[in-house]
């Protein structure tokens, strides 16, 4: 009985391991998406209005009394 259960457990583990990770094309698509998002975020953060707002926040934080 134990031997049969052990074989079943081994077969189940091997079946689950077959599709455990991403393939190269999925990694490539993930990297392309991440780079695209990073570029978009960079463009937004370095735009004039957002840049001015961030500078104002930093200026207020540095000039705050403690």
PyMOL CGO cylinders between C-alpha atoms (Angstrom):
from pymol import cmd
from pymol.cgo import CYLINDER

trace = [
    CYLINDER, 0.00, 0.00, 0.00, 2.78, 2.43, 0.94, 0.3, 1, 1, 1, 1, 1, 1,
    CYLINDER, 2.78, 2.43, 0.94, 4.66, 1.66, -2.22, 0.3, 1, 1, 1, 1, 1, 1,
    CYLINDER, 4.66, 1.66, -2.22, 1.61, 2.38, -4.36, 0.3, 1, 1, 1, 1, 1, 1,
    CYLINDER, 1.61, 2.38, -4.36, 0.95, 5.66, -2.54, 0.3, 1, 1, 1, 1, 1, 1,
    CYLINDER, 0.95, 5.66, -2.54, 4.61, 6.62, -2.98, 0.3, 1, 1, 1, 1, 1, 1,
    CYLINDER, 4.61, 6.62, -2.98, 4.44, 5.95, -6.71, 0.3, 1, 1, 1, 1, 1, 1,
    CYLINDER, 4.44, 5.95, -6.71, 1.25, 8.00, -7.03, 0.3, 1, 1, 1, 1, 1, 1,
    CYLINDER, 1.25, 8.00, -7.03, 2.82, 10.87, -5.09, 0.3, 1, 1, 1, 1, 1, 1,
    CYLINDER, 2.82, 10.87, -5.09, 5.92, 10.76, -7.30, 0.3, 1, 1, 1, 1, 1, 1,
    CYLINDER, 5.92, 10.76, -7.30, 3.81, 10.77, -10.46, 0.3, 1, 1, 1, 1, 1, 1,
    CYLINDER, 3.81, 10.77, -10.46, 1.77, 13.72, -9.19, 0.3, 1, 1, 1, 1, 1, 1,
    CYLINDER, 1.77, 13.72, -9.19, 4.90, 15.73, -8.36, 0.3, 1, 1, 1, 1, 1, 1,
    CYLINDER, 4.90, 15.73, -8.36, 6.38, 15.06, -11.79, 0.3, 1, 1, 1, 1, 1, 1,
    CYLINDER, 6.38, 15.06, -11.79, 3.15, 16.09, -13.49, 0.3, 1, 1, 1, 1, 1, 1,
    CYLINDER, 3.15, 16.09, -13.49, 3.03, 19.35, -11.55, 0.3, 1, 1, 1, 1, 1, 1,
    CYLINDER, 3.03, 19.35, -11.55, 6.66, 20.15, -12.36, 0.3, 1, 1, 1, 1, 1, 1,
    CYLINDER, 6.66, 20.15, -12.36, 6.18, 19.93, -16.13, 0.3, 1, 1, 1, 1, 1, 1,
    CYLINDER, 6.18, 19.93, -16.13, 4.72, 23.43, -16.49, 0.3, 1, 1, 1, 1, 1, 1,
    CYLINDER, 4.72, 23.43, -16.49, 6.18, 25.14, -13.45, 0.3, 1, 1, 1, 1, 1, 1,
    CYLINDER, 6.18, 25.14, -13.45, 7.71, 28.27, -14.99, 0.3, 1, 1, 1, 1, 1, 1,
    CYLINDER, 7.71, 28.27, -14.99, 7.66, 30.72, -17.82, 0.3, 1, 1, 1, 1, 1, 1,
    CYLINDER, 7.66, 30.72, -17.82, 9.28, 30.00, -21.14, 0.3, 1, 1, 1, 1, 1, 1,
    CYLINDER, 9.28, 30.00, -21.14, 11.72, 32.35, -22.83, 0.3, 1, 1, 1, 1, 1, 1,
    CYLINDER, 11.72, 32.35, -22.83, 9.05, 34.08, -24.92, 0.3, 1, 1, 1, 1, 1, 1,
    CYLINDER, 9.05, 34.08, -24.92, 7.01, 34.83, -21.80, 0.3, 1, 1, 1, 1, 1, 1,
    CYLINDER, 7.01, 34.83, -21.80, 10.08, 36.31, -20.10, 0.3, 1, 1, 1, 1, 1, 1,
    CYLINDER, 10.08, 36.31, -20.10, 10.72, 38.43, -23.19, 0.3, 1, 1, 1, 1, 1, 1,
    CYLINDER, 10.72, 38.43, -23.19, 7.14, 39.74, -23.24, 0.3, 1, 1, 1, 1, 1, 1,
    CYLINDER, 7.14, 39.74, -23.24, 7.33, 40.48, -19.51, 0.3, 1, 1, 1, 1, 1, 1,
    CYLINDER, 7.33, 40.48, -19.51, 10.56, 42.44, -19.96, 0.3, 1, 1, 1, 1, 1, 1,
    CYLINDER, 10.56, 42.44, -19.96, 9.13, 44.40, -22.90, 0.3, 1, 1, 1, 1, 1, 1,
    CYLINDER, 9.13, 44.40, -22.90, 6.05, 45.28, -20.86, 0.3, 1, 1, 1, 1, 1, 1,
    CYLINDER, 6.05, 45.28, -20.86, 8.17, 46.32, -17.85, 0.3, 1, 1, 1, 1, 1, 1,
    CYLINDER, 8.17, 46.32, -17.85, 10.42, 48.51, -20.00, 0.3, 1, 1, 1, 1, 1, 1,
    CYLINDER, 10.42, 48.51, -20.00, 7.39, 50.11, -21.64, 0.3, 1, 1, 1, 1, 1, 1,
    CYLINDER, 7.39, 50.11, -21.64, 5.86, 50.87, -18.25, 0.3, 1, 1, 1, 1, 1, 1,
    CYLINDER, 5.86, 50.87, -18.25, 9.19, 52.27, -16.99, 0.3, 1, 1, 1, 1, 1, 1,
    CYLINDER, 9.19, 52.27, -16.99, 9.45, 54.59, -20.00, 0.3, 1, 1, 1, 1, 1, 1,
    CYLINDER, 9.45, 54.59, -20.00, 5.88, 55.78, -19.52, 0.3, 1, 1, 1, 1, 1, 1,
    CYLINDER, 5.88, 55.78, -19.52, 6.47, 56.39, -15.81, 0.3, 1, 1, 1, 1, 1, 1,
    CYLINDER, 6.47, 56.39, -15.81, 9.71, 58.26, -16.55, 0.3, 1, 1, 1, 1, 1, 1,
    CYLINDER, 9.71, 58.26, -16.55, 7.95, 60.50, -19.08, 0.3, 1, 1, 1, 1, 1, 1,
    CYLINDER, 7.95, 60.50, -19.08, 5.18, 61.30, -16.61, 0.3, 1, 1, 1, 1, 1, 1,
    CYLINDER, 5.18, 61.30, -16.61, 7.54, 62.02, -13.70, 0.3, 1, 1, 1, 1, 1, 1,
    CYLINDER, 7.54, 62.02, -13.70, 9.85, 64.20, -15.77, 0.3, 1, 1, 1, 1, 1, 1,
    CYLINDER, 9.85, 64.20, -15.77, 7.03, 66.21, -17.36, 0.3, 1, 1, 1, 1, 1, 1,
    CYLINDER, 7.03, 66.21, -17.36, 6.93, 69.89, -16.43, 0.3, 1, 1, 1, 1, 1, 1,
    CYLINDER, 6.93, 69.89, -16.43, 3.85, 69.90, -14.21, 0.3, 1, 1, 1, 1, 1, 1,
    CYLINDER, 3.85, 69.90, -14.21, 4.72, 66.76, -12.26, 0.3, 1, 1, 1, 1, 1, 1,
    CYLINDER, 4.72, 66.76, -12.26, 8.33, 67.86, -11.89, 0.3, 1, 1, 1, 1, 1, 1,
    CYLINDER, 8.33, 67.86, -11.89, 7.21, 71.22, -10.47, 0.3, 1, 1, 1, 1, 1, 1,
    CYLINDER, 7.21, 71.22, -10.47, 4.84, 69.52, -8.03, 0.3, 1, 1, 1, 1, 1, 1,
    CYLINDER, 4.84, 69.52, -8.03, 7.55, 67.12, -6.83, 0.3, 1, 1, 1, 1, 1, 1,
    CYLINDER, 7.55, 67.12, -6.83, 9.98, 70.00, -6.35, 0.3, 1, 1, 1, 1, 1, 1,
    CYLINDER, 9.98, 70.00, -6.35, 7.35, 71.92, -4.36, 0.3, 1, 1, 1, 1, 1, 1,
    CYLINDER, 7.35, 71.92, -4.36, 6.77, 68.89, -2.11, 0.3, 1, 1, 1, 1, 1, 1,
    CYLINDER, 6.77, 68.89, -2.11, 10.50, 68.46, -1.48, 0.3, 1, 1, 1, 1, 1, 1,
    CYLINDER, 10.50, 68.46, -1.48, 10.91, 72.20, -0.85, 0.3, 1, 1, 1, 1, 1, 1,
    CYLINDER, 10.91, 72.20, -0.85, 8.07, 72.19, 1.71, 0.3, 1, 1, 1, 1, 1, 1,
    CYLINDER, 8.07, 72.19, 1.71, 9.50, 69.10, 3.39, 0.3, 1, 1, 1, 1, 1, 1,
    CYLINDER, 9.50, 69.10, 3.39, 12.96, 70.61, 3.67, 0.3, 1, 1, 1, 1, 1, 1,
    CYLINDER, 12.96, 70.61, 3.67, 11.70, 73.94, 4.97, 0.3, 1, 1, 1, 1, 1, 1,
    CYLINDER, 11.70, 73.94, 4.97, 9.41, 72.42, 7.62, 0.3, 1, 1, 1, 1, 1, 1,
    CYLINDER, 9.41, 72.42, 7.62, 10.16, 73.22, 11.25, 0.3, 1, 1, 1, 1, 1, 1,
    CYLINDER, 10.16, 73.22, 11.25, 10.97, 70.38, 13.56, 0.3, 1, 1, 1, 1, 1, 1,
]
cmd.load_cgo(trace, "trace")
